[in-house]
């Protein structure tokens, strides 16, 4: 892949963020038993780093996924596993379907604050026999009039 000057600018932004706001503090956070993800997400959101490939209309940068890859490479330099994993869950698991398929009302209520770092998302998926393997889930939801009937474990 050929990276542009814009890719490199984003790379520098993420690297500076990691070097100033995260890595110098990890050892103390771990000593204190702290996981300050809400604080980190707010700072990352202020820099636009939680919405790189998300629509500008909802606070994202509207860039293609190659920019998200550049950011992920730099987040990979964080000296603990939980923070980059949390960022990846927020940007690549919790928000993509909402960004692509959510109504404008839902995107205003949930996507916009997630991109801003004001809301931390999670994936609440687990099922006997499948765990968190979403491809192995057996639960179904079928539309029944204006409701959905959910069947499964």
Phi and psi in radians as a Rosetta constraint file:
Dihedral C 1 N 2 CA 2 C 2 CIRCULARHARMONIC -1.736 0.35
Dihedral N 2 CA 2 C 2 N 3 CIRCULARHARMONIC 2.106 0.35
Dihedral C 2 N 3 CA 3 C 3 CIRCULARHARMONIC -1.616 0.35
Dihedral N 3 CA 3 C 3 N 4 CIRCULARHARMONIC 2.466 0.35
Dihedral C 3 N 4 CA 4 C 4 CIRCULARHARMONIC -1.611 0.35
Dihedral N 4 CA 4 C 4 N 5 CIRCULARHARMONIC 3.053 0.35
Dihedral C 4 N 5 CA 5 C 5 CIRCULARHARMONIC -1.031 0.35
Dihedral N 5 CA 5 C 5 N 6 CIRCULARHARMONIC -0.623 0.35
Dihedral C 5 N 6 CA 6 C 6 CIRCULARHARMONIC -1.149 0.35
Dihedral N 6 CA 6 C 6 N 7 CIRCULARHARMONIC -0.668 0.35
Dihedral C 6 N 7 CA 7 C 7 CIRCULARHARMONIC -1.064 0.35
Dihedral N 7 CA 7 C 7 N 8 CIRCULARHARMONIC -0.778 0.35
Dihedral C 7 N 8 CA 8 C 8 CIRCULARHARMONIC -1.182 0.35
Dihedral N 8 CA 8 C 8 N 9 CIRCULARHARMONIC -0.581 0.35
Dihedral C 8 N 9 CA 9 C 9 CIRCULARHARMONIC -1.130 0.35
Dihedral N 9 CA 9 C 9 N 10 CIRCULARHARMONIC -0.757 0.35
Dihedral C 9 N 10 CA 10 C 10 CIRCULARHARMONIC -1.109 0.35
Dihedral N 10 CA 10 C 10 N 11 CIRCULARHARMONIC -0.739 0.35
Dihedral C 10 N 11 CA 11 C 11 CIRCULARHARMONIC -0.987 0.35
Dihedral N 11 CA 11 C 11 N 12 CIRCULARHARMONIC -0.811 0.35
Dihedral C 11 N 12 CA 12 C 12 CIRCULARHARMONIC -1.096 0.35
Dihedral N 12 CA 12 C 12 N 13 CIRCULARHARMONIC -0.700 0.35
Dihedral C 12 N 13 CA 13 C 13 CIRCULARHARMONIC -1.074 0.35
Dihedral N 13 CA 13 C 13 N 14 CIRCULARHARMONIC -0.828 0.35
Dihedral C 13 N 14 CA 14 C 14 CIRCULARHARMONIC -1.159 0.35
Dihedral N 14 CA 14 C 14 N 15 CIRCULARHARMONIC -0.770 0.35
Dihedral C 14 N 15 CA 15 C 15 CIRCULARHARMONIC -1.030 0.35
Dihedral N 15 CA 15 C 15 N 16 CIRCULARHARMONIC -0.799 0.35
Dihedral C 15 N 16 CA 16 C 16 CIRCULARHARMONIC -1.089 0.35
Dihedral N 16 CA 16 C 16 N 17 CIRCULARHARMONIC -0.709 0.35
Dihedral C 16 N 17 CA 17 C 17 CIRCULARHARMONIC -1.068 0.35
Dihedral N 17 CA 17 C 17 N 18 CIRCULARHARMONIC -0.844 0.35
Dihedral C 17 N 18 CA 18 C 18 CIRCULARHARMONIC -1.093 0.35
Dihedral N 18 CA 18 C 18 N 19 CIRCULARHARMONIC -0.777 0.35
Dihedral C 18 N 19 CA 19 C 19 CIRCULARHARMONIC -1.219 0.35
Dihedral N 19 CA 19 C 19 N 20 CIRCULARHARMONIC -0.490 0.35
Dihedral C 19 N 20 CA 20 C 20 CIRCULARHARMONIC -1.704 0.35
Dihedral N 20 CA 20 C 20 N 21 CIRCULARHARMONIC -0.741 0.35
Dihedral C 20 N 21 CA 21 C 21 CIRCULARHARMONIC -1.766 0.35
Dihedral N 21 CA 21 C 21 N 22 CIRCULARHARMONIC -0.256 0.35
Dihedral C 21 N 22 CA 22 C 22 CIRCULARHARMONIC -2.128 0.35
Dihedral N 22 CA 22 C 22 N 23 CIRCULARHARMONIC -1.191 0.35
Dihedral C 22 N 23 CA 23 C 23 CIRCULARHARMONIC -0.952 0.35
Dihedral N 23 CA 23 C 23 N 24 CIRCULARHARMONIC -0.685 0.35
Dihedral C 23 N 24 CA 24 C 24 CIRCULARHARMONIC -1.133 0.35
Dihedral N 24 CA 24 C 24 N 25 CIRCULARHARMONIC -0.277 0.35
Dihedral C 24 N 25 CA 25 C 25 CIRCULARHARMONIC -1.888 0.35
Dihedral N 25 CA 25 C 25 N 26 CIRCULARHARMONIC -0.196 0.35
Dihedral C 25 N 26 CA 26 C 26 CIRCULARHARMONIC -1.000 0.35
Dihedral N 26 CA 26 C 26 N 27 CIRCULARHARMONIC -0.824 0.35
Dihedral C 26 N 27 CA 27 C 27 CIRCULARHARMONIC -1.025 0.35
Dihedral N 27 CA 27 C 27 N 28 CIRCULARHARMONIC -0.769 0.35
Dihedral C 27 N 28 CA 28 C 28 CIRCULARHARMONIC -1.186 0.35
Dihedral N 28 CA 28 C 28 N 29 CIRCULARHARMONIC -0.714 0.35
Dihedral C 28 N 29 CA 29 C 29 CIRCULARHARMONIC -1.032 0.35
Dihedral N 29 CA 29 C 29 N 30 CIRCULARHARMONIC -0.756 0.35
Dihedral C 29 N 30 CA 30 C 30 CIRCULARHARMONIC -1.176 0.35
Dihedral N 30 CA 30 C 30 N 31 CIRCULARHARMONIC -0.689 0.35
Dihedral C 30 N 31 CA 31 C 31 CIRCULARHARMONIC -1.044 0.35
Dihedral N 31 CA 31 C 31 N 32 CIRCULARHARMONIC -0.730 0.35
Dihedral C 31 N 32 CA 32 C 32 CIRCULARHARMONIC -1.431 0.35
Dihedral N 32 CA 32 C 32 N 33 CIRCULARHARMONIC -0.124 0.35
Dihedral C 32 N 33 CA 33 C 33 CIRCULARHARMONIC 1.194 0.35
Dihedral N 33 CA 33 C 33 N 34 CIRCULARHARMONIC 0.551 0.35
Dihedral C 33 N 34 CA 34 C 34 CIRCULARHARMONIC -1.790 0.35
Dihedral N 34 CA 34 C 34 N 35 CIRCULARHARMONIC 2.542 0.35
Dihedral C 34 N 35 CA 35 C 35 CIRCULARHARMONIC -2.323 0.35
Dihedral N 35 CA 35 C 35 N 36 CIRCULARHARMONIC 1.469 0.35
Dihedral C 35 N 36 CA 36 C 36 CIRCULARHARMONIC -1.425 0.35
Dihedral N 36 CA 36 C 36 N 37 CIRCULARHARMONIC 0.893 0.35
Dihedral C 36 N 37 CA 37 C 37 CIRCULARHARMONIC -1.133 0.35
Dihedral N 37 CA 37 C 37 N 38 CIRCULARHARMONIC -0.560 0.35
Dihedral C 37 N 38 CA 38 C 38 CIRCULARHARMONIC -1.110 0.35
Dihedral N 38 CA 38 C 38 N 39 CIRCULARHARMONIC -0.727 0.35
Dihedral C 38 N 39 CA 39 C 39 CIRCULARHARMONIC -1.160 0.35
Dihedral N 39 CA 39 C 39 N 40 CIRCULARHARMONIC -0.763 0.35
Dihedral C 39 N 40 CA 40 C 40 CIRCULARHARMONIC -1.124 0.35
Dihedral N 40 CA 40 C 40 N 41 CIRCULARHARMONIC -0.764 0.35
Dihedral C 40 N 41 CA 41 C 41 CIRCULARHARMONIC -1.090 0.35
Dihedral N 41 CA 41 C 41 N 42 CIRCULARHARMONIC -0.682 0.35
Dihedral C 41 N 42 CA 42 C 42 CIRCULARHARMONIC -1.093 0.35
Dihedral N 42 CA 42 C 42 N 43 CIRCULARHARMONIC -0.784 0.35
Dihedral C 42 N 43 CA 43 C 43 CIRCULARHARMONIC -1.151 0.35
Dihedral N 43 CA 43 C 43 N 44 CIRCULARHARMONIC -0.725 0.35
Dihedral C 43 N 44 CA 44 C 44 CIRCULARHARMONIC -1.126 0.35
Dihedral N 44 CA 44 C 44 N 45 CIRCULARHARMONIC -0.703 0.35
Dihedral C 44 N 45 CA 45 C 45 CIRCULARHARMONIC -1.104 0.35
Dihedral N 45 CA 45 C 45 N 46 CIRCULARHARMONIC -0.684 0.35
Dihedral C 45 N 46 CA 46 C 46 CIRCULARHARMONIC -1.062 0.35
Dihedral N 46 CA 46 C 46 N 47 CIRCULARHARMONIC -0.506 0.35
Dihedral C 46 N 47 CA 47 C 47 CIRCULARHARMONIC -1.571 0.35
Dihedral N 47 CA 47 C 47 N 48 CIRCULARHARMONIC -0.053 0.35
Dihedral C 47 N 48 CA 48 C 48 CIRCULARHARMONIC 1.444 0.35
Dihedral N 48 CA 48 C 48 N 49 CIRCULARHARMONIC 0.188 0.35
Dihedral C 48 N 49 CA 49 C 49 CIRCULARHARMONIC -1.389 0.35
Dihedral N 49 CA 49 C 49 N 50 CIRCULARHARMONIC -0.133 0.35
Dihedral C 49 N 50 CA 50 C 50 CIRCULARHARMONIC -1.751 0.35
Dihedral N 50 CA 50 C 50 N 51 CIRCULARHARMONIC 0.056 0.35
Dihedral C 50 N 51 CA 51 C 51 CIRCULARHARMONIC -2.445 0.35
Dihedral N 51 CA 51 C 51 N 52 CIRCULARHARMONIC 0.596 0.35
Dihedral C 51 N 52 CA 52 C 52 CIRCULARHARMONIC -0.960 0.35
Dihedral N 52 CA 52 C 52 N 53 CIRCULARHARMONIC -0.816 0.35
Dihedral C 52 N 53 CA 53 C 53 CIRCULARHARMONIC -1.798 0.35
Dihedral N 53 CA 53 C 53 N 54 CIRCULARHARMONIC 0.212 0.35
Dihedral C 53 N 54 CA 54 C 54 CIRCULARHARMONIC -1.616 0.35
Dihedral N 54 CA 54 C 54 N 55 CIRCULARHARMONIC 2.787 0.35
Dihedral C 54 N 55 CA 55 C 55 CIRCULARHARMONIC -1.070 0.35
Dihedral N 55 CA 55 C 55 N 56 CIRCULARHARMONIC 2.404 0.35
Dihedral C 55 N 56 CA 56 C 56 CIRCULARHARMONIC -1.029 0.35
Dihedral N 56 CA 56 C 56 N 57 CIRCULARHARMONIC -0.595 0.35
Dihedral C 56 N 57 CA 57 C 57 CIRCULARHARMONIC -0.965 0.35
Dihedral N 57 CA 57 C 57 N 58 CIRCULARHARMONIC -0.467 0.35
Dihedral C 57 N 58 CA 58 C 58 CIRCULARHARMONIC -1.994 0.35
Dihedral N 58 CA 58 C 58 N 59 CIRCULARHARMONIC 0.382 0.35
Dihedral C 58 N 59 CA 59 C 59 CIRCULARHARMONIC 1.716 0.35
Dihedral N 59 CA 59 C 59 N 60 CIRCULARHARMONIC -0.005 0.35
Dihedral C 59 N 60 CA 60 C 60 CIRCULARHARMONIC -1.448 0.35
Dihedral N 60 CA 60 C 60 N 61 CIRCULARHARMONIC 3.102 0.35
Dihedral C 60 N 61 CA 61 C 61 CIRCULARHARMONIC -1.583 0.35
Dihedral N 61 CA 61 C 61 N 62 CIRCULARHARMONIC -0.332 0.35
Dihedral C 61 N 62 CA 62 C 62 CIRCULARHARMONIC 1.216 0.35
Dihedral N 62 CA 62 C 62 N 63 CIRCULARHARMONIC 0.411 0.35
Dihedral C 62 N 63 CA 63 C 63 CIRCULARHARMONIC -1.581 0.35
Dihedral N 63 CA 63 C 63 N 64 CIRCULARHARMONIC 2.857 0.35
Dihedral C 63 N 64 CA 64 C 64 CIRCULARHARMONIC -1.339 0.35
Dihedral N 64 CA 64 C 64 N 65 CIRCULARHARMONIC 2.966 0.35
Dihedral C 64 N 65 CA 65 C 65 CIRCULARHARMONIC -1.164 0.35
Dihedral N 65 CA 65 C 65 N 66 CIRCULARHARMONIC -0.326 0.35
Dihedral C 65 N 66 CA 66 C 66 CIRCULARHARMONIC -1.053 0.35
Dihedral N 66 CA 66 C 66 N 67 CIRCULARHARMONIC -0.529 0.35
Dihedral C 66 N 67 CA 67 C 67 CIRCULARHARMONIC -1.248 0.35
Dihedral N 67 CA 67 C 67 N 68 CIRCULARHARMONIC -0.622 0.35
Dihedral C 67 N 68 CA 68 C 68 CIRCULARHARMONIC -1.127 0.35
Dihedral N 68 CA 68 C 68 N 69 CIRCULARHARMONIC -0.618 0.35
Dihedral C 68 N 69 CA 69 C 69 CIRCULARHARMONIC -1.138 0.35
Dihedral N 69 CA 69 C 69 N 70 CIRCULARHARMONIC -0.753 0.35
Dihedral C 69 N 70 CA 70 C 70 CIRCULARHARMONIC -1.034 0.35
Dihedral N 70 CA 70 C 70 N 71 CIRCULARHARMONIC -0.794 0.35
Dihedral C 70 N 71 CA 71 C 71 CIRCULARHARMONIC -1.099 0.35
Dihedral N 71 CA 71 C 71 N 72 CIRCULARHARMONIC -0.754 0.35
Dihedral C 71 N 72 CA 72 C 72 CIRCULARHARMONIC -1.075 0.35
Dihedral N 72 CA 72 C 72 N 73 CIRCULARHARMONIC -0.673 0.35
Dihedral C 72 N 73 CA 73 C 73 CIRCULARHARMONIC -1.028 0.35
Dihedral N 73 CA 73 C 73 N 74 CIRCULARHARMONIC -0.765 0.35
Dihedral C 73 N 74 CA 74 C 74 CIRCULARHARMONIC -1.275 0.35
Dihedral N 74 CA 74 C 74 N 75 CIRCULARHARMONIC -0.650 0.35
Dihedral C 74 N 75 CA 75 C 75 CIRCULARHARMONIC -1.108 0.35
Dihedral N 75 CA 75 C 75 N 76 CIRCULARHARMONIC -0.427 0.35
Dihedral C 75 N 76 CA 76 C 76 CIRCULARHARMONIC -1.173 0.35
Dihedral N 76 CA 76 C 76 N 77 CIRCULARHARMONIC -0.186 0.35
Dihedral C 76 N 77 CA 77 C 77 CIRCULARHARMONIC -1.545 0.35
Dihedral N 77 CA 77 C 77 N 78 CIRCULARHARMONIC -0.019 0.35
Dihedral C 77 N 78 CA 78 C 78 CIRCULARHARMONIC -1.142 0.35
Dihedral N 78 CA 78 C 78 N 79 CIRCULARHARMONIC 2.396 0.35
Dihedral C 78 N 79 CA 79 C 79 CIRCULARHARMONIC -1.535 0.35
Dihedral N 79 CA 79 C 79 N 80 CIRCULARHARMONIC 0.393 0.35
Dihedral C 79 N 80 CA 80 C 80 CIRCULARHARMONIC -2.506 0.35
Dihedral N 80 CA 80 C 80 N 81 CIRCULARHARMONIC 2.842 0.35
Dihedral C 80 N 81 CA 81 C 81 CIRCULARHARMONIC -1.560 0.35
Dihedral N 81 CA 81 C 81 N 82 CIRCULARHARMONIC -0.529 0.35
Dihedral C 81 N 82 CA 82 C 82 CIRCULARHARMONIC -1.164 0.35
Dihedral N 82 CA 82 C 82 N 83 CIRCULARHARMONIC -0.652 0.35
Dihedral C 82 N 83 CA 83 C 83 CIRCULARHARMONIC -1.232 0.35
Dihedral N 83 CA 83 C 83 N 84 CIRCULARHARMONIC -0.901 0.35
Dihedral C 83 N 84 CA 84 C 84 CIRCULARHARMONIC -1.106 0.35
Dihedral N 84 CA 84 C 84 N 85 CIRCULARHARMONIC -0.561 0.35
Dihedral C 84 N 85 CA 85 C 85 CIRCULARHARMONIC -1.129 0.35
Dihedral N 85 CA 85 C 85 N 86 CIRCULARHARMONIC -0.749 0.35
Dihedral C 85 N 86 CA 86 C 86 CIRCULARHARMONIC -1.113 0.35
Dihedral N 86 CA 86 C 86 N 87 CIRCULARHARMONIC -0.706 0.35
Dihedral C 86 N 87 CA 87 C 87 CIRCULARHARMONIC -1.099 0.35
Dihedral N 87 CA 87 C 87 N 88 CIRCULARHARMONIC -0.785 0.35
Dihedral C 87 N 88 CA 88 C 88 CIRCULARHARMONIC -1.093 0.35
Dihedral N 88 CA 88 C 88 N 89 CIRCULARHARMONIC -0.689 0.35
Dihedral C 88 N 89 CA 89 C 89 CIRCULARHARMONIC -1.085 0.35
Dihedral N 89 CA 89 C 89 N 90 CIRCULARHARMONIC -0.775 0.35
Dihedral C 89 N 90 CA 90 C 90 CIRCULARHARMONIC -1.090 0.35
Dihedral N 90 CA 90 C 90 N 91 CIRCULARHARMONIC -0.860 0.35
Dihedral C 90 N 91 CA 91 C 91 CIRCULARHARMONIC -1.464 0.35
Dihedral N 91 CA 91 C 91 N 92 CIRCULARHARMONIC -0.479 0.35
Dihedral C 91 N 92 CA 92 C 92 CIRCULARHARMONIC -2.112 0.35
Dihedral N 92 CA 92 C 92 N 93 CIRCULARHARMONIC -0.044 0.35
Dihedral C 92 N 93 CA 93 C 93 CIRCULARHARMONIC -2.169 0.35
Dihedral N 93 CA 93 C 93 N 94 CIRCULARHARMONIC -0.813 0.35
Dihedral C 93 N 94 CA 94 C 94 CIRCULARHARMONIC -1.370 0.35
Dihedral N 94 CA 94 C 94 N 95 CIRCULARHARMONIC -0.676 0.35
Dihedral C 94 N 95 CA 95 C 95 CIRCULARHARMONIC -1.771 0.35
Dihedral N 95 CA 95 C 95 N 96 CIRCULARHARMONIC -0.350 0.35
Dihedral C 95 N 96 CA 96 C 96 CIRCULARHARMONIC -1.043 0.35
Dihedral N 96 CA 96 C 96 N 97 CIRCULARHARMONIC -0.817 0.35
Dihedral C 96 N 97 CA 97 C 97 CIRCULARHARMONIC -1.141 0.35
Dihedral N 97 CA 97 C 97 N 98 CIRCULARHARMONIC -0.669 0.35
Dihedral C 97 N 98 CA 98 C 98 CIRCULARHARMONIC -1.106 0.35
Dihedral N 98 CA 98 C 98 N 99 CIRCULARHARMONIC -0.755 0.35
Dihedral C 98 N 99 CA 99 C 99 CIRCULARHARMONIC -1.115 0.35
Dihedral N 99 CA 99 C 99 N 100 CIRCULARHARMONIC -0.664 0.35
Dihedral C 99 N 100 CA 100 C 100 CIRCULARHARMONIC -1.500 0.35
Dihedral N 100 CA 100 C 100 N 101 CIRCULARHARMONIC -0.689 0.35
Dihedral C 100 N 101 CA 101 C 101 CIRCULARHARMONIC -2.016 0.35
Dihedral N 101 CA 101 C 101 N 102 CIRCULARHARMONIC -0.207 0.35
Dihedral C 101 N 102 CA 102 C 102 CIRCULARHARMONIC -1.215 0.35
Dihedral N 102 CA 102 C 102 N 103 CIRCULARHARMONIC 2.619 0.35
Dihedral C 102 N 103 CA 103 C 103 CIRCULARHARMONIC -1.177 0.35
Dihedral N 103 CA 103 C 103 N 104 CIRCULARHARMONIC 2.798 0.35
Dihedral C 103 N 104 CA 104 C 104 CIRCULARHARMONIC -1.009 0.35
Dihedral N 104 CA 104 C 104 N 105 CIRCULARHARMONIC -0.639 0.35
Dihedral C 104 N 105 CA 105 C 105 CIRCULARHARMONIC -1.086 0.35
Dihedral N 105 CA 105 C 105 N 106 CIRCULARHARMONIC -0.809 0.35
Dihedral C 105 N 106 CA 106 C 106 CIRCULARHARMONIC -1.166 0.35
Dihedral N 106 CA 106 C 106 N 107 CIRCULARHARMONIC -0.671 0.35
Dihedral C 106 N 107 CA 107 C 107 CIRCULARHARMONIC -1.171 0.35
Dihedral N 107 CA 107 C 107 N 108 CIRCULARHARMONIC -0.629 0.35
Dihedral C 107 N 108 CA 108 C 108 CIRCULARHARMONIC -1.132 0.35
Dihedral N 108 CA 108 C 108 N 109 CIRCULARHARMONIC -0.754 0.35
Dihedral C 108 N 109 CA 109 C 109 CIRCULARHARMONIC -1.294 0.35
Dihedral N 109 CA 109 C 109 N 110 CIRCULARHARMONIC -0.638 0.35
Dihedral C 109 N 110 CA 110 C 110 CIRCULARHARMONIC -2.072 0.35
Dihedral N 110 CA 110 C 110 N 111 CIRCULARHARMONIC -0.759 0.35
Dihedral C 110 N 111 CA 111 C 111 CIRCULARHARMONIC -1.196 0.35
Dihedral N 111 CA 111 C 111 N 112 CIRCULARHARMONIC -0.829 0.35
Dihedral C 111 N 112 CA 112 C 112 CIRCULARHARMONIC -0.997 0.35
Dihedral N 112 CA 112 C 112 N 113 CIRCULARHARMONIC -0.873 0.35
Dihedral C 112 N 113 CA 113 C 113 CIRCULARHARMONIC -1.200 0.35
Dihedral N 113 CA 113 C 113 N 114 CIRCULARHARMONIC -0.471 0.35
Dihedral C 113 N 114 CA 114 C 114 CIRCULARHARMONIC -1.184 0.35
Dihedral N 114 CA 114 C 114 N 115 CIRCULARHARMONIC -0.729 0.35
Dihedral C 114 N 115 CA 115 C 115 CIRCULARHARMONIC -1.152 0.35
Dihedral N 115 CA 115 C 115 N 116 CIRCULARHARMONIC -0.634 0.35
Dihedral C 115 N 116 CA 116 C 116 CIRCULARHARMONIC -1.325 0.35
Dihedral N 116 CA 116 C 116 N 117 CIRCULARHARMONIC -0.164 0.35
Dihedral C 116 N 117 CA 117 C 117 CIRCULARHARMONIC 1.409 0.35
Dihedral N 117 CA 117 C 117 N 118 CIRCULARHARMONIC 0.247 0.35
Dihedral C 117 N 118 CA 118 C 118 CIRCULARHARMONIC -1.567 0.35
Dihedral N 118 CA 118 C 118 N 119 CIRCULARHARMONIC -0.253 0.35
Dihedral C 118 N 119 CA 119 C 119 CIRCULARHARMONIC -2.351 0.35
Dihedral N 119 CA 119 C 119 N 120 CIRCULARHARMONIC 2.266 0.35
Dihedral C 119 N 120 CA 120 C 120 CIRCULARHARMONIC -1.779 0.35
Dihedral N 120 CA 120 C 120 N 121 CIRCULARHARMONIC 2.114 0.35
Dihedral C 120 N 121 CA 121 C 121 CIRCULARHARMONIC -1.505 0.35
Dihedral N 121 CA 121 C 121 N 122 CIRCULARHARMONIC 2.943 0.35
Dihedral C 121 N 122 CA 122 C 122 CIRCULARHARMONIC -2.621 0.35
Dihedral N 122 CA 122 C 122 N 123 CIRCULARHARMONIC 2.862 0.35
Dihedral C 122 N 123 CA 123 C 123 CIRCULARHARMONIC -1.928 0.35
Dihedral N 123 CA 123 C 123 N 124 CIRCULARHARMONIC 1.915 0.35
Dihedral C 123 N 124 CA 124 C 124 CIRCULARHARMONIC -1.686 0.35
Dihedral N 124 CA 124 C 124 N 125 CIRCULARHARMONIC 1.247 0.35
Dihedral C 124 N 125 CA 125 C 125 CIRCULARHARMONIC -2.201 0.35
Dihedral N 125 CA 125 C 125 N 126 CIRCULARHARMONIC 2.123 0.35
Dihedral C 125 N 126 CA 126 C 126 CIRCULARHARMONIC -2.858 0.35
Dihedral N 126 CA 126 C 126 N 127 CIRCULARHARMONIC 2.546 0.35
Dihedral C 126 N 127 CA 127 C 127 CIRCULARHARMONIC -2.721 0.35
Dihedral N 127 CA 127 C 127 N 128 CIRCULARHARMONIC 2.500 0.35
Dihedral C 127 N 128 CA 128 C 128 CIRCULARHARMONIC -0.958 0.35
Dihedral N 128 CA 128 C 128 N 129 CIRCULARHARMONIC 2.273 0.35
Dihedral C 128 N 129 CA 129 C 129 CIRCULARHARMONIC 1.508 0.35
Dihedral N 129 CA 129 C 129 N 130 CIRCULARHARMONIC -0.295 0.35
Dihedral C 129 N 130 CA 130 C 130 CIRCULARHARMONIC -2.090 0.35
Dihedral N 130 CA 130 C 130 N 131 CIRCULARHARMONIC -0.423 0.35
Dihedral C 130 N 131 CA 131 C 131 CIRCULARHARMONIC 1.059 0.35
Dihedral N 131 CA 131 C 131 N 132 CIRCULARHARMONIC -2.209 0.35
Dihedral C 131 N 132 CA 132 C 132 CIRCULARHARMONIC -1.799 0.35
Dihedral N 132 CA 132 C 132 N 133 CIRCULARHARMONIC 0.285 0.35
Dihedral C 132 N 133 CA 133 C 133 CIRCULARHARMONIC -1.384 0.35
Dihedral N 133 CA 133 C 133 N 134 CIRCULARHARMONIC 1.659 0.35
Dihedral C 133 N 134 CA 134 C 134 CIRCULARHARMONIC -1.090 0.35
Dihedral N 134 CA 134 C 134 N 135 CIRCULARHARMONIC -0.418 0.35
Dihedral C 134 N 135 CA 135 C 135 CIRCULARHARMONIC -1.296 0.35
Dihedral N 135 CA 135 C 135 N 136 CIRCULARHARMONIC -0.321 0.35
Dihedral C 135 N 136 CA 136 C 136 CIRCULARHARMONIC -1.734 0.35
Dihedral N 136 CA 136 C 136 N 137 CIRCULARHARMONIC 0.086 0.35
Dihedral C 136 N 137 CA 137 C 137 CIRCULARHARMONIC -1.228 0.35
Dihedral N 137 CA 137 C 137 N 138 CIRCULARHARMONIC 2.528 0.35
Dihedral C 137 N 138 CA 138 C 138 CIRCULARHARMONIC -1.890 0.35
Dihedral N 138 CA 138 C 138 N 139 CIRCULARHARMONIC -0.253 0.35
Dihedral C 138 N 139 CA 139 C 139 CIRCULARHARMONIC -1.087 0.35
Dihedral N 139 CA 139 C 139 N 140 CIRCULARHARMONIC 2.439 0.35
Dihedral C 139 N 140 CA 140 C 140 CIRCULARHARMONIC -2.190 0.35
Dihedral N 140 CA 140 C 140 N 141 CIRCULARHARMONIC 2.734 0.35
Dihedral C 140 N 141 CA 141 C 141 CIRCULARHARMONIC -2.268 0.35
Dihedral N 141 CA 141 C 141 N 142 CIRCULARHARMONIC 2.084 0.35
Dihedral C 141 N 142 CA 142 C 142 CIRCULARHARMONIC -2.067 0.35
Dihedral N 142 CA 142 C 142 N 143 CIRCULARHARMONIC 2.337 0.35
Dihedral C 142 N 143 CA 143 C 143 CIRCULARHARMONIC -1.198 0.35
Dihedral N 143 CA 143 C 143 N 144 CIRCULARHARMONIC 2.320 0.35
Dihedral C 143 N 144 CA 144 C 144 CIRCULARHARMONIC -2.363 0.35
Dihedral N 144 CA 144 C 144 N 145 CIRCULARHARMONIC 1.599 0.35
Dihedral C 144 N 145 CA 145 C 145 CIRCULARHARMONIC 1.198 0.35
Dihedral N 145 CA 145 C 145 N 146 CIRCULARHARMONIC -2.167 0.35
Dihedral C 145 N 146 CA 146 C 146 CIRCULARHARMONIC -1.671 0.35
Dihedral N 146 CA 146 C 146 N 147 CIRCULARHARMONIC 0.116 0.35
Dihedral C 146 N 147 CA 147 C 147 CIRCULARHARMONIC -2.001 0.35
Dihedral N 147 CA 147 C 147 N 148 CIRCULARHARMONIC 2.988 0.35
Dihedral C 147 N 148 CA 148 C 148 CIRCULARHARMONIC -2.107 0.35
Dihedral N 148 CA 148 C 148 N 149 CIRCULARHARMONIC 2.378 0.35
Dihedral C 148 N 149 CA 149 C 149 CIRCULARHARMONIC -1.782 0.35
Dihedral N 149 CA 149 C 149 N 150 CIRCULARHARMONIC 2.108 0.35
Dihedral C 149 N 150 CA 150 C 150 CIRCULARHARMONIC -1.803 0.35
Dihedral N 150 CA 150 C 150 N 151 CIRCULARHARMONIC 2.215 0.35
Dihedral C 150 N 151 CA 151 C 151 CIRCULARHARMONIC -2.190 0.35
Dihedral N 151 CA 151 C 151 N 152 CIRCULARHARMONIC 2.348 0.35
Dihedral C 151 N 152 CA 152 C 152 CIRCULARHARMONIC 2.666 0.35
Dihedral N 152 CA 152 C 152 N 153 CIRCULARHARMONIC -2.958 0.35
